[in-house]
Amino acid sequence: VPELIEHGKTGLLAKPGSAEELAVMIRTILEDPSAAEVMGRQGRKRLVELHSPEKAAEKLITVFKQVTEASK
C-alpha cells in the first residue's frame, strides 16, 4: 500500500504484478534481517501515527463538521 509505505524506510514496494521485483524485495529482507526489523518498527510507528483510533476519530469529526456546516 503506497499510501502507508515509504520505500526503503517503512517497507519495500514492488511494482504490482511484478513477480521479479517481489522476489528481489523478499531476498533483500531475508539477506538483511536487521534492516527488515528497522523498517518494520518504522512502518508500525507510521501506521499508528496516521491511522490510530484517535486519528480516525479526528478525521470523522472533521467530516461531520464539514457536512453540518455545509447543510446550514
CHARMM-style PDB file with segment names, atoms N, HN, CA, C and O in Angstrom:
ATOM      1  N   VAL     1       0.854  -1.165   0.000  1.00  0.00      PROA
ATOM      2  CA  VAL     1       0.000   0.000   0.000  1.00  0.00      PROA
ATOM      3  C   VAL     1       0.908   1.239   0.000  1.00  0.00      PROA
ATOM      4  O   VAL     1       1.459   1.601   1.040  1.00  0.00      PROA
ATOM      5  N   PRO     2       1.061   1.876  -1.141  1.00  0.00      PROA
ATOM      6  CA  PRO     2       1.983   3.016  -1.243  1.00  0.00      PROA
ATOM      7  C   PRO     2       1.624   4.183  -0.327  1.00  0.00      PROA
ATOM      8  O   PRO     2       2.495   4.980   0.021  1.00  0.00      PROA
ATOM      9  N   GLU     3       0.365   4.295   0.063  1.00  0.00      PROA
ATOM     10  HN  GLU     3      -0.343   3.648  -0.220  1.00  0.00      PROA
ATOM     11  CA  GLU     3      -0.041   5.380   0.957  1.00  0.00      PROA
ATOM     12  C   GLU     3       0.541   5.193   2.358  1.00  0.00      PROA
ATOM     13  O   GLU     3       0.680   6.157   3.110  1.00  0.00      PROA
ATOM     14  N   LEU     4       0.875   3.976   2.698  1.00  0.00      PROA
ATOM     15  HN  LEU     4       0.763   3.192   2.088  1.00  0.00      PROA
ATOM     16  CA  LEU     4       1.399   3.687   4.027  1.00  0.00      PROA
ATOM     17  C   LEU     4       2.898   3.448   4.045  1.00  0.00      PROA
ATOM     18  O   LEU     4       3.558   3.718   5.048  1.00  0.00      PROA
ATOM     19  N   ILE     5       3.435   2.948   2.954  1.00  0.00      PROA
ATOM     20  HN  ILE     5       2.898   2.729   2.139  1.00  0.00      PROA
ATOM     21  CA  ILE     5       4.830   2.528   2.935  1.00  0.00      PROA
ATOM     22  C   ILE     5       5.697   3.540   2.199  1.00  0.00      PROA
ATOM     23  O   ILE     5       5.413   3.934   1.068  1.00  0.00      PROA
ATOM     24  N   GLU     6       6.757   3.943   2.874  1.00  0.00      PROA
ATOM     25  HN  GLU     6       6.988   3.622   3.793  1.00  0.00      PROA
ATOM     26  CA  GLU     6       7.781   4.774   2.256  1.00  0.00      PROA
ATOM     27  C   GLU     6       8.925   3.825   1.898  1.00  0.00      PROA
ATOM     28  O   GLU     6       9.635   3.331   2.775  1.00  0.00      PROA
ATOM     29  N   HSD     7       9.090   3.580   0.606  1.00  0.00      PROA
ATOM     30  HN  HSD     7       8.514   3.981  -0.106  1.00  0.00      PROA
ATOM     31  CA  HSD     7      10.025   2.564   0.127  1.00  0.00      PROA
ATOM     32  C   HSD     7      11.412   2.755   0.741  1.00  0.00      PROA
ATOM     33  O   HSD     7      11.997   3.836   0.683  1.00  0.00      PROA
ATOM     34  N   GLY     8      11.913   1.683   1.325  1.00  0.00      PROA
ATOM     35  HN  GLY     8      11.438   0.804   1.373  1.00  0.00      PROA
ATOM     36  CA  GLY     8      13.248   1.685   1.905  1.00  0.00      PROA
ATOM     37  C   GLY     8      13.303   2.207   3.325  1.00  0.00      PROA
ATOM     38  O   GLY     8      14.313   2.033   4.008  1.00  0.00      PROA
ATOM     39  N   LYS     9      12.224   2.851   3.787  1.00  0.00      PROA
ATOM     40  HN  LYS     9      11.404   2.993   3.233  1.00  0.00      PROA
ATOM     41  CA  LYS     9      12.216   3.376   5.149  1.00  0.00      PROA
ATOM     42  C   LYS     9      11.222   2.617   6.028  1.00  0.00      PROA
ATOM     43  O   LYS     9      11.567   2.166   7.120  1.00  0.00      PROA
ATOM     44  N   THR    10       9.990   2.480   5.545  1.00  0.00      PROA
ATOM     45  HN  THR    10       9.709   2.846   4.658  1.00  0.00      PROA
ATOM     46  CA  THR    10       8.974   1.789   6.343  1.00  0.00      PROA
ATOM     47  C   THR    10       8.550   0.476   5.693  1.00  0.00      PROA
ATOM     48  O   THR    10       7.597  -0.164   6.137  1.00  0.00      PROA
ATOM     49  N   GLY    11       9.249   0.086   4.659  1.00  0.00      PROA
ATOM     50  HN  GLY    11      10.023   0.607   4.299  1.00  0.00      PROA
ATOM     51  CA  GLY    11       8.950  -1.164   3.962  1.00  0.00      PROA
ATOM     52  C   GLY    11       9.533  -1.126   2.566  1.00  0.00      PROA
ATOM     53  O   GLY    11      10.289  -0.219   2.217  1.00  0.00      PROA
ATOM     54  N   LEU    12       9.178  -2.104   1.786  1.00  0.00      PROA
ATOM     55  HN  LEU    12       8.563  -2.840   2.069  1.00  0.00      PROA
ATOM     56  CA  LEU    12       9.648  -2.177   0.405  1.00  0.00      PROA
ATOM     57  C   LEU    12       8.439  -2.307  -0.512  1.00  0.00      PROA
ATOM     58  O   LEU    12       7.474  -3.001  -0.190  1.00  0.00      PROA
ATOM     59  N   LEU    13       8.500  -1.640  -1.642  1.00  0.00      PROA
ATOM     60  HN  LEU    13       9.284  -1.077  -1.904  1.00  0.00      PROA
ATOM     61  CA  LEU    13       7.413  -1.694  -2.612  1.00  0.00      PROA
ATOM     62  C   LEU    13       7.909  -2.284  -3.927  1.00  0.00      PROA
ATOM     63  O   LEU    13       8.968  -1.914  -4.433  1.00  0.00      PROA
ATOM     64  N   ALA    14       7.135  -3.194  -4.457  1.00  0.00      PROA
ATOM     65  HN  ALA    14       6.275  -3.495  -4.046  1.00  0.00      PROA
ATOM     66  CA  ALA    14       7.405  -3.756  -5.780  1.00  0.00      PROA
ATOM     67  C   ALA    14       6.270  -3.328  -6.698  1.00  0.00      PROA
ATOM     68  O   ALA    14       5.155  -3.076  -6.243  1.00  0.00      PROA
ATOM     69  N   LYS    15       6.558  -3.247  -7.987  1.00  0.00      PROA
ATOM     70  HN  LYS    15       7.464  -3.452  -8.357  1.00  0.00      PROA
ATOM     71  CA  LYS    15       5.506  -2.910  -8.954  1.00  0.00      PROA
ATOM     72  C   LYS    15       4.434  -3.988  -8.926  1.00  0.00      PROA
ATOM     73  O   LYS    15       4.746  -5.179  -8.909  1.00  0.00      PROA
ATOM     74  N   PRO    16       3.170  -3.575  -8.922  1.00  0.00      PROA
ATOM     75  CA  PRO    16       2.088  -4.570  -8.950  1.00  0.00      PROA
ATOM     76  C   PRO    16       2.246  -5.520 -10.142  1.00  0.00      PROA
ATOM     77  O   PRO    16       2.482  -5.088 -11.270  1.00  0.00      PROA
ATOM     78  N   GLY    17       2.115  -6.793  -9.874  1.00  0.00      PROA
ATOM     79  HN  GLY    17       1.924  -7.144  -8.958  1.00  0.00      PROA
ATOM     80  CA  GLY    17       2.196  -7.793 -10.930  1.00  0.00      PROA
ATOM     81  C   GLY    17       3.604  -8.223 -11.292  1.00  0.00      PROA
ATOM     82  O   GLY    17       3.780  -9.090 -12.149  1.00  0.00      PROA
ATOM     83  N   SER    18       4.611  -7.637 -10.660  1.00  0.00      PROA
ATOM     84  HN  SER    18       4.468  -6.932  -9.964  1.00  0.00      PROA
ATOM     85  CA  SER    18       5.990  -7.971 -10.988  1.00  0.00      PROA
ATOM     86  C   SER    18       6.533  -9.011 -10.010  1.00  0.00      PROA
ATOM     87  O   SER    18       6.999  -8.676  -8.920  1.00  0.00      PROA
ATOM     88  N   ALA    19       6.466 -10.254 -10.412  1.00  0.00      PROA
ATOM     89  HN  ALA    19       6.087 -10.526 -11.296  1.00  0.00      PROA
ATOM     90  CA  ALA    19       6.988 -11.337  -9.577  1.00  0.00      PROA
ATOM     91  C   ALA    19       8.492 -11.179  -9.371  1.00  0.00      PROA
ATOM     92  O   ALA    19       9.015 -11.508  -8.307  1.00  0.00      PROA
ATOM     93  N   GLU    20       9.186 -10.674 -10.392  1.00  0.00      PROA
ATOM     94  HN  GLU    20       8.761 -10.406 -11.257  1.00  0.00      PROA
ATOM     95  CA  GLU    20      10.632 -10.493 -10.292  1.00  0.00      PROA
ATOM     96  C   GLU    20      10.979  -9.471  -9.210  1.00  0.00      PROA
ATOM     97  O   GLU    20      11.863  -9.711  -8.388  1.00  0.00      PROA
ATOM     98  N   GLU    21      10.284  -8.331  -9.211  1.00  0.00      PROA
ATOM     99  HN  GLU    21       9.566  -8.136  -9.879  1.00  0.00      PROA
ATOM    100  CA  GLU    21      10.555  -7.316  -8.193  1.00  0.00      PROA
ATOM    101  C   GLU    21      10.189  -7.826  -6.807  1.00  0.00      PROA
ATOM    102  O   GLU    21      10.909  -7.581  -5.839  1.00  0.00      PROA
ATOM    103  N   LEU    22       9.080  -8.528  -6.714  1.00  0.00      PROA
ATOM    104  HN  LEU    22       8.495  -8.727  -7.500  1.00  0.00      PROA
ATOM    105  CA  LEU    22       8.684  -9.086  -5.426  1.00  0.00      PROA
ATOM    106  C   LEU    22       9.756 -10.046  -4.909  1.00  0.00      PROA
ATOM    107  O   LEU    22      10.081 -10.035  -3.722  1.00  0.00      PROA
ATOM    108  N   ALA    23      10.300 -10.867  -5.792  1.00  0.00      PROA
ATOM    109  HN  ALA    23      10.036 -10.876  -6.756  1.00  0.00      PROA
ATOM    110  CA  ALA    23      11.363 -11.802  -5.404  1.00  0.00      PROA
ATOM    111  C   ALA    23      12.595 -11.046  -4.904  1.00  0.00      PROA
ATOM    112  O   ALA    23      13.222 -11.456  -3.928  1.00  0.00      PROA
ATOM    113  N   VAL    24      12.936  -9.953  -5.567  1.00  0.00      PROA
ATOM    114  HN  VAL    24      12.426  -9.620  -6.360  1.00  0.00      PROA
ATOM    115  CA  VAL    24      14.083  -9.144  -5.139  1.00  0.00      PROA
ATOM    116  C   VAL    24      13.824  -8.560  -3.756  1.00  0.00      PROA
ATOM    117  O   VAL    24      14.715  -8.559  -2.907  1.00  0.00      PROA
ATOM    118  N   MET    25      12.613  -8.063  -3.523  1.00  0.00      PROA
ATOM    119  HN  MET    25      11.889  -8.064  -4.213  1.00  0.00      PROA
ATOM    120  CA  MET    25      12.273  -7.490  -2.211  1.00  0.00      PROA
ATOM    121  C   MET    25      12.338  -8.552  -1.116  1.00  0.00      PROA
ATOM    122  O   MET    25      12.864  -8.295  -0.033  1.00  0.00      PROA
ATOM    123  N   ILE    26      11.817  -9.720  -1.387  1.00  0.00      PROA
ATOM    124  HN  ILE    26      11.390  -9.928  -2.267  1.00  0.00      PROA
ATOM    125  CA  ILE    26      11.858 -10.812  -0.406  1.00  0.00      PROA
ATOM    126  C   ILE    26      13.302 -11.199  -0.122  1.00  0.00      PROA
ATOM    127  O   ILE    26      13.682 -11.400   1.031  1.00  0.00      PROA
ATOM    128  N   ARG    27      14.096 -11.301  -1.164  1.00  0.00      PROA
ATOM    129  HN  ARG    27      13.788 -11.138  -2.101  1.00  0.00      PROA
ATOM    130  CA  ARG    27      15.511 -11.651  -0.986  1.00  0.00      PROA
ATOM    131  C   ARG    27      16.220 -10.571  -0.163  1.00  0.00      PROA
ATOM    132  O   ARG    27      17.039 -10.890   0.699  1.00  0.00      PROA
ATOM    133  N   THR    28      15.914  -9.311  -0.420  1.00  0.00      PROA
ATOM    134  HN  THR    28      15.249  -9.052  -1.120  1.00  0.00      PROA
ATOM    135  CA  THR    28      16.513  -8.206   0.328  1.00  0.00      PROA
ATOM    136  C   THR    28      16.223  -8.332   1.819  1.00  0.00      PROA
ATOM    137  O   THR    28      17.116  -8.154   2.648  1.00  0.00      PROA
ATOM    138  N   ILE    29      14.986  -8.636   2.154  1.00  0.00      PROA
ATOM    139  HN  ILE    29      14.261  -8.781   1.481  1.00  0.00      PROA
ATOM    140  CA  ILE    29      14.584  -8.793   3.554  1.00  0.00      PROA
ATOM    141  C   ILE    29      15.291  -9.995   4.191  1.00  0.00      PROA
ATOM    142  O   ILE    29      15.787  -9.912   5.315  1.00  0.00      PROA
ATOM    143  N   LEU    30      15.326 -11.091   3.469  1.00  0.00      PROA
ATOM    144  HN  LEU    30      14.923 -11.158   2.557  1.00  0.00      PROA
ATOM    145  CA  LEU    30      15.955 -12.300   4.005  1.00  0.00      PROA
ATOM    146  C   LEU    30      17.455 -12.124   4.215  1.00  0.00      PROA
ATOM    147  O   LEU    30      18.024 -12.693   5.147  1.00  0.00      PROA
ATOM    148  N   GLU    31      18.093 -11.343   3.357  1.00  0.00      PROA
ATOM    149  HN  GLU    31      17.631 -10.881   2.600  1.00  0.00      PROA
ATOM    150  CA  GLU    31      19.538 -11.160   3.444  1.00  0.00      PROA
ATOM    151  C   GLU    31      19.947 -10.127   4.493  1.00  0.00      PROA
ATOM    152  O   GLU    31      21.104 -10.099   4.914  1.00  0.00      PROA
ATOM    153  N   ASP    32      19.007  -9.275   4.921  1.00  0.00      PROA
ATOM    154  HN  ASP    32      18.067  -9.298   4.579  1.00  0.00      PROA
ATOM    155  CA  ASP    32      19.336  -8.242   5.899  1.00  0.00      PROA
ATOM    156  C   ASP    32      18.222  -8.120   6.930  1.00  0.00      PROA
ATOM    157  O   ASP    32      17.457  -7.155   6.916  1.00  0.00      PROA
ATOM    158  N   PRO    33      18.131  -9.113   7.836  1.00  0.00      PROA
ATOM    159  CA  PRO    33      17.052  -9.102   8.815  1.00  0.00      PROA
ATOM    160  C   PRO    33      17.067  -7.891   9.744  1.00  0.00      PROA
ATOM    161  O   PRO    33      16.009  -7.458  10.202  1.00  0.00      PROA
ATOM    162  N   SER    34      18.235  -7.340  10.028  1.00  0.00      PROA
ATOM    163  HN  SER    34      19.095  -7.691   9.656  1.00  0.00      PROA
ATOM    164  CA  SER    34      18.267  -6.159  10.901  1.00  0.00      PROA
ATOM    165  C   SER    34      17.633  -4.954  10.211  1.00  0.00      PROA
ATOM    166  O   SER    34      16.923  -4.182  10.854  1.00  0.00      PROA
ATOM    167  N   ALA    35      17.876  -4.785   8.928  1.00  0.00      PROA
ATOM    168  HN  ALA    35      18.453  -5.413   8.405  1.00  0.00      PROA
ATOM    169  CA  ALA    35      17.225  -3.702   8.171  1.00  0.00      PROA
ATOM    170  C   ALA    35      15.723  -3.949   8.097  1.00  0.00      PROA
ATOM    171  O   ALA    35      14.933  -3.008   8.170  1.00  0.00      PROA
ATOM    172  N   ALA    36      15.330  -5.203   7.954  1.00  0.00      PROA
ATOM    173  HN  ALA    36      15.971  -5.967   7.895  1.00  0.00      PROA
ATOM    174  CA  ALA    36      13.909  -5.543   7.922  1.00  0.00      PROA
ATOM    175  C   ALA    36      13.250  -5.188   9.249  1.00  0.00      PROA
ATOM    176  O   ALA    36      12.128  -4.681   9.275  1.00  0.00      PROA
ATOM    177  N   GLU    37      13.941  -5.451  10.339  1.00  0.00      PROA
ATOM    178  HN  GLU    37      14.852  -5.863  10.318  1.00  0.00      PROA
ATOM    179  CA  GLU    37      13.407  -5.135  11.659  1.00  0.00      PROA
ATOM    180  C   GLU    37      13.232  -3.630  11.834  1.00  0.00      PROA
ATOM    181  O   GLU    37      12.217  -3.176  12.361  1.00  0.00      PROA
ATOM    182  N   VAL    38      14.210  -2.867  11.397  1.00  0.00      PROA
ATOM    183  HN  VAL    38      15.035  -3.236  10.969  1.00  0.00      PROA
ATOM    184  CA  VAL    38      14.129  -1.404  11.491  1.00  0.00      PROA
ATOM    185  C   VAL    38      12.954  -0.894  10.654  1.00  0.00      PROA
ATOM    186  O   VAL    38      12.174  -0.065  11.122  1.00  0.00      PROA
ATOM    187  N   MET    39      12.827  -1.383   9.423  1.00  0.00      PROA
ATOM    188  HN  MET    39      13.461  -2.057   9.043  1.00  0.00      PROA
ATOM    189  CA  MET    39      11.705  -0.964   8.571  1.00  0.00      PROA
ATOM    190  C   MET    39      10.369  -1.354   9.200  1.00  0.00      PROA
ATOM    191  O   MET    39       9.398  -0.601   9.127  1.00  0.00      PROA
ATOM    192  N   GLY    40      10.329  -2.523   9.813  1.00  0.00      PROA
ATOM    193  HN  GLY    40      11.119  -3.134   9.873  1.00  0.00      PROA
ATOM    194  CA  GLY    40       9.101  -2.967  10.468  1.00  0.00      PROA
ATOM    195  C   GLY    40       8.710  -2.045  11.605  1.00  0.00      PROA
ATOM    196  O   GLY    40       7.540  -1.690  11.751  1.00  0.00      PROA
ATOM    197  N   ARG    41       9.692  -1.655  12.416  1.00  0.00      PROA
ATOM    198  HN  ARG    41      10.643  -1.944  12.298  1.00  0.00      PROA
ATOM    199  CA  ARG    41       9.406  -0.733  13.526  1.00  0.00      PROA
ATOM    200  C   ARG    41       8.958   0.629  13.005  1.00  0.00      PROA
ATOM    201  O   ARG    41       8.008   1.221  13.518  1.00  0.00      PROA
ATOM    202  N   GLN    42       9.650   1.116  11.985  1.00  0.00      PROA
ATOM    203  HN  GLN    42      10.422   0.636  11.568  1.00  0.00      PROA
ATOM    204  CA  GLN    42       9.281   2.407  11.407  1.00  0.00      PROA
ATOM    205  C   GLN    42       7.888   2.346  10.756  1.00  0.00      PROA
ATOM    206  O   GLN    42       7.106   3.293  10.842  1.00  0.00      PROA
ATOM    207  N   GLY    43       7.602   1.220  10.108  1.00  0.00      PROA
ATOM    208  HN  GLY    43       8.237   0.450  10.037  1.00  0.00      PROA
ATOM    209  CA  GLY    43       6.287   1.049   9.483  1.00  0.00      PROA
ATOM    210  C   GLY    43       5.173   1.040  10.506  1.00  0.00      PROA
ATOM    211  O   GLY    43       4.122   1.645  10.294  1.00  0.00      PROA
ATOM    212  N   ARG    44       5.398   0.358  11.609  1.00  0.00      PROA
ATOM    213  HN  ARG    44       6.252  -0.133  11.780  1.00  0.00      PROA
ATOM    214  CA  ARG    44       4.380   0.325  12.671  1.00  0.00      PROA
ATOM    215  C   ARG    44       4.174   1.711  13.256  1.00  0.00      PROA
ATOM    216  O   ARG    44       3.042   2.131  13.495  1.00  0.00      PROA
ATOM    217  N   LYS    45       5.269   2.417  13.483  1.00  0.00      PROA
ATOM    218  HN  LYS    45       6.188   2.076  13.288  1.00  0.00      PROA
ATOM    219  CA  LYS    45       5.186   3.781  14.025  1.00  0.00      PROA
ATOM    220  C   LYS    45       4.374   4.674  13.090  1.00  0.00      PROA
ATOM    221  O   LYS    45       3.508   5.426  13.538  1.00  0.00      PROA
ATOM    222  N   ARG    46       4.655   4.590  11.800  1.00  0.00      PROA
ATOM    223  HN  ARG    46       5.358   3.980  11.436  1.00  0.00      PROA
ATOM    224  CA  ARG    46       3.930   5.407  10.815  1.00  0.00      PROA
ATOM    225  C   ARG    46       2.441   5.041  10.803  1.00  0.00      PROA
ATOM    226  O   ARG    46       1.582   5.922  10.756  1.00  0.00      PROA
ATOM    227  N   LEU    47       2.147   3.768  10.844  1.00  0.00      PROA
ATOM    228  HN  LEU    47       2.845   3.053  10.882  1.00  0.00      PROA
ATOM    229  CA  LEU    47       0.755   3.318  10.830  1.00  0.00      PROA
ATOM    230  C   LEU    47      -0.004   3.847  12.043  1.00  0.00      PROA
ATOM    231  O   LEU    47      -1.129   4.332  11.918  1.00  0.00      PROA
ATOM    232  N   VAL    48       0.614   3.750  13.209  1.00  0.00      PROA
ATOM    233  HN  VAL    48       1.528   3.356  13.310  1.00  0.00      PROA
ATOM    234  CA  VAL    48      -0.031   4.237  14.429  1.00  0.00      PROA
ATOM    235  C   VAL    48      -0.231   5.752  14.358  1.00  0.00      PROA
ATOM    236  O   VAL    48      -1.276   6.264  14.759  1.00  0.00      PROA
ATOM    237  N   GLU    49       0.775   6.466  13.844  1.00  0.00      PROA
ATOM    238  HN  GLU    49       1.624   6.050  13.518  1.00  0.00      PROA
ATOM    239  CA  GLU    49       0.668   7.922  13.740  1.00  0.00      PROA
ATOM    240  C   GLU    49      -0.445   8.348  12.787  1.00  0.00      PROA
ATOM    241  O   GLU    49      -1.158   9.316  13.052  1.00  0.00      PROA
ATOM    242  N   LEU    50      -0.591   7.631  11.686  1.00  0.00      PROA
ATOM    243  HN  LEU    50      -0.012   6.845  11.470  1.00  0.00      PROA
ATOM    244  CA  LEU    50      -1.563   8.027  10.661  1.00  0.00      PROA
ATOM    245  C   LEU    50      -2.943   7.425  10.853  1.00  0.00      PROA
ATOM    246  O   LEU    50      -3.941   8.027  10.459  1.00  0.00      PROA
ATOM    247  N   HSD    51      -3.013   6.242  11.455  1.00  0.00      PROA
ATOM    248  HN  HSD    51      -2.202   5.752  11.775  1.00  0.00      PROA
ATOM    249  CA  HSD    51      -4.279   5.510  11.463  1.00  0.00      PROA
ATOM    250  C   HSD    51      -4.667   4.954  12.831  1.00  0.00      PROA
ATOM    251  O   HSD    51      -5.328   3.919  12.914  1.00  0.00      PROA
ATOM    252  N   SER    52      -4.269   5.622  13.880  1.00  0.00      PROA
ATOM    253  HN  SER    52      -3.732   6.463  13.812  1.00  0.00      PROA
ATOM    254  CA  SER    52      -4.680   5.195  15.212  1.00  0.00      PROA
ATOM    255  C   SER    52      -6.176   5.465  15.381  1.00  0.00      PROA
ATOM    256  O   SER    52      -6.746   6.245  14.619  1.00  0.00      PROA
ATOM    257  N   PRO    53      -6.809   4.845  16.348  1.00  0.00      PROA
ATOM    258  CA  PRO    53      -8.225   5.143  16.593  1.00  0.00      PROA
ATOM    259  C   PRO    53      -8.464   6.635  16.841  1.00  0.00      PROA
ATOM    260  O   PRO    53      -9.491   7.178  16.435  1.00  0.00      PROA
ATOM    261  N   GLU    54      -7.528   7.281  17.497  1.00  0.00      PROA
ATOM    262  HN  GLU    54      -6.694   6.839  17.826  1.00  0.00      PROA
ATOM    263  CA  GLU    54      -7.662   8.718  17.754  1.00  0.00      PROA
ATOM    264  C   GLU    54      -7.634   9.518  16.450  1.00  0.00      PROA
ATOM    265  O   GLU    54      -8.426  10.442  16.267  1.00  0.00      PROA
ATOM    266  N   LYS    55      -6.726   9.160  15.554  1.00  0.00      PROA
ATOM    267  HN  LYS    55      -6.083   8.409  15.703  1.00  0.00      PROA
ATOM    268  CA  LYS    55      -6.644   9.845  14.258  1.00  0.00      PROA
ATOM    269  C   LYS    55      -7.904   9.599  13.439  1.00  0.00      PROA
ATOM    270  O   LYS    55      -8.415  10.515  12.794  1.00  0.00      PROA
ATOM    271  N   ALA    56      -8.401   8.381  13.462  1.00  0.00      PROA
ATOM    272  HN  ALA    56      -7.986   7.637  13.986  1.00  0.00      PROA
ATOM    273  CA  ALA    56      -9.628   8.063  12.734  1.00  0.00      PROA
ATOM    274  C   ALA    56     -10.794   8.880  13.282  1.00  0.00      PROA
ATOM    275  O   ALA    56     -11.613   9.384  12.514  1.00  0.00      PROA
ATOM    276  N   ALA    57     -10.871   9.011  14.600  1.00  0.00      PROA
ATOM    277  HN  ALA    57     -10.205   8.601  15.223  1.00  0.00      PROA
ATOM    278  CA  ALA    57     -11.939   9.802  15.214  1.00  0.00      PROA
ATOM    279  C   ALA    57     -11.815  11.270  14.820  1.00  0.00      PROA
ATOM    280  O   ALA    57     -12.818  11.917  14.519  1.00  0.00      PROA
ATOM    281  N   GLU    58     -10.598  11.797  14.818  1.00  0.00      PROA
ATOM    282  HN  GLU    58      -9.783  11.271  15.062  1.00  0.00      PROA
ATOM    283  CA  GLU    58     -10.383  13.187  14.407  1.00  0.00      PROA
ATOM    284  C   GLU    58     -10.864  13.409  12.974  1.00  0.00      PROA
ATOM    285  O   GLU    58     -11.519  14.411  12.684  1.00  0.00      PROA
ATOM    286  N   LYS    59     -10.540  12.478  12.082  1.00  0.00      PROA
ATOM    287  HN  LYS    59     -10.008  11.665  12.318  1.00  0.00      PROA
ATOM    288  CA  LYS    59     -10.951  12.603  10.686  1.00  0.00      PROA
ATOM    289  C   LYS    59     -12.471  12.571  10.562  1.00  0.00      PROA
ATOM    290  O   LYS    59     -13.053  13.352   9.809  1.00  0.00      PROA
ATOM    291  N   LEU    60     -13.108  11.676  11.296  1.00  0.00      PROA
ATOM    292  HN  LEU    60     -12.636  11.042  11.908  1.00  0.00      PROA
ATOM    293  CA  LEU    60     -14.569  11.601  11.259  1.00  0.00      PROA
ATOM    294  C   LEU    60     -15.208  12.870  11.791  1.00  0.00      PROA
ATOM    295  O   LEU    60     -16.178  13.363  11.214  1.00  0.00      PROA
ATOM    296  N   ILE    61     -14.683  13.402  12.874  1.00  0.00      PROA
ATOM    297  HN  ILE    61     -13.895  13.002  13.342  1.00  0.00      PROA
ATOM    298  CA  ILE    61     -15.216  14.639  13.436  1.00  0.00      PROA
ATOM    299  C   ILE    61     -15.098  15.773  12.425  1.00  0.00      PROA
ATOM    300  O   ILE    61     -16.022  16.572  12.276  1.00  0.00      PROA
ATOM    301  N   THR    62     -13.978  15.844  11.737  1.00  0.00      PROA
ATOM    302  HN  THR    62     -13.228  15.194  11.858  1.00  0.00      PROA
ATOM    303  CA  THR    62     -13.783  16.870  10.711  1.00  0.00      PROA
ATOM    304  C   THR    62     -14.822  16.731   9.598  1.00  0.00      PROA
ATOM    305  O   THR    62     -15.408  17.722   9.163  1.00  0.00      PROA
ATOM    306  N   VAL    63     -15.044  15.512   9.145  1.00  0.00      PROA
ATOM    307  HN  VAL    63     -14.568  14.707   9.499  1.00  0.00      PROA
ATOM    308  CA  VAL    63     -16.039  15.271   8.094  1.00  0.00      PROA
ATOM    309  C   VAL    63     -17.427  15.658   8.583  1.00  0.00      PROA
ATOM    310  O   VAL    63     -18.171  16.323   7.863  1.00  0.00      PROA
ATOM    311  N   PHE    64     -17.784  15.254   9.790  1.00  0.00      PROA
ATOM    312  HN  PHE    64     -17.179  14.713  10.375  1.00  0.00      PROA
ATOM    313  CA  PHE    64     -19.100  15.586  10.337  1.00  0.00      PROA
ATOM    314  C   PHE    64     -19.282  17.096  10.451  1.00  0.00      PROA
ATOM    315  O   PHE    64     -20.357  17.613  10.146  1.00  0.00      PROA
ATOM    316  N   LYS    65     -18.243  17.808  10.886  1.00  0.00      PROA
ATOM    317  HN  LYS    65     -17.370  17.388  11.134  1.00  0.00      PROA
ATOM    318  CA  LYS    65     -18.322  19.255  10.979  1.00  0.00      PROA
ATOM    319  C   LYS    65     -18.516  19.896   9.609  1.00  0.00      PROA
ATOM    320  O   LYS    65     -19.309  20.825   9.458  1.00  0.00      PROA
ATOM    321  N   GLN    66     -17.789  19.395   8.613  1.00  0.00      PROA
ATOM    322  HN  GLN    66     -17.145  18.640   8.735  1.00  0.00      PROA
ATOM    323  CA  GLN    66     -17.928  19.923   7.260  1.00  0.00      PROA
ATOM    324  C   GLN    66     -19.323  19.704   6.720  1.00  0.00      PROA
ATOM    325  O   GLN    66     -19.893  20.590   6.084  1.00  0.00      PROA
ATOM    326  N   VAL    67     -19.877  18.531   6.968  1.00  0.00      PROA
ATOM    327  HN  VAL    67     -19.414  17.811   7.485  1.00  0.00      PROA
ATOM    328  CA  VAL    67     -21.219  18.206   6.487  1.00  0.00      PROA
ATOM    329  C   VAL    67     -22.258  19.081   7.167  1.00  0.00      PROA
ATOM    330  O   VAL    67     -23.159  19.601   6.509  1.00  0.00      PROA
ATOM    331  N   THR    68     -22.141  19.247   8.478  1.00  0.00      PROA
ATOM    332  HN  THR    68     -21.410  18.824   9.013  1.00  0.00      PROA
ATOM    333  CA  THR    68     -23.134  20.053   9.189  1.00  0.00      PROA
ATOM    334  C   THR    68     -23.009  21.518   8.816  1.00  0.00      PROA
ATOM    335  O   THR    68     -24.019  22.216   8.728  1.00  0.00      PROA
ATOM    336  N   GLU    69     -21.799  21.998   8.596  1.00  0.00      PROA
ATOM    337  HN  GLU    69     -20.978  21.431   8.667  1.00  0.00      PROA
ATOM    338  CA  GLU    69     -21.616  23.397   8.173  1.00  0.00      PROA
ATOM    339  C   GLU    69     -22.175  23.612   6.760  1.00  0.00      PROA
ATOM    340  O   GLU    69     -22.775  24.650   6.481  1.00  0.00      PROA
ATOM    341  N   ALA    70     -21.982  22.656   5.895  1.00  0.00      PROA
ATOM    342  HN  ALA    70     -21.495  21.812   6.122  1.00  0.00      PROA
ATOM    343  CA  ALA    70     -22.458  22.782   4.506  1.00  0.00      PROA
ATOM    344  C   ALA    70     -23.972  22.748   4.423  1.00  0.00      PROA
ATOM    345  O   ALA    70     -24.551  23.298   3.486  1.00  0.00      PROA
ATOM    346  N   SER    71     -24.624  22.114   5.387  1.00  0.00      PROA
ATOM    347  HN  SER    71     -24.154  21.667   6.148  1.00  0.00      PROA
ATOM    348  CA  SER    71     -26.077  21.987   5.334  1.00  0.00      PROA
ATOM    349  C   SER    71     -26.790  23.163   5.995  1.00  0.00      PROA
ATOM    350  O   SER    71     -28.020  23.193   6.028  1.00  0.00      PROA
ATOM    351  N   LYS    72     -26.058  24.107   6.508  1.00  0.00      PROA
ATOM    352  HN  LYS    72     -25.058  24.082   6.481  1.00  0.00      PROA
ATOM    353  CA  LYS    72     -26.679  25.283   7.158  1.00  0.00      PROA
ATOM    354  C   LYS    72     -27.151  26.283   6.144  1.00  0.00      PROA
ATOM    355  OT1 LYS    72     -27.694  27.325   6.511  1.00  0.00      PROA
TER     356      LYS     72
END
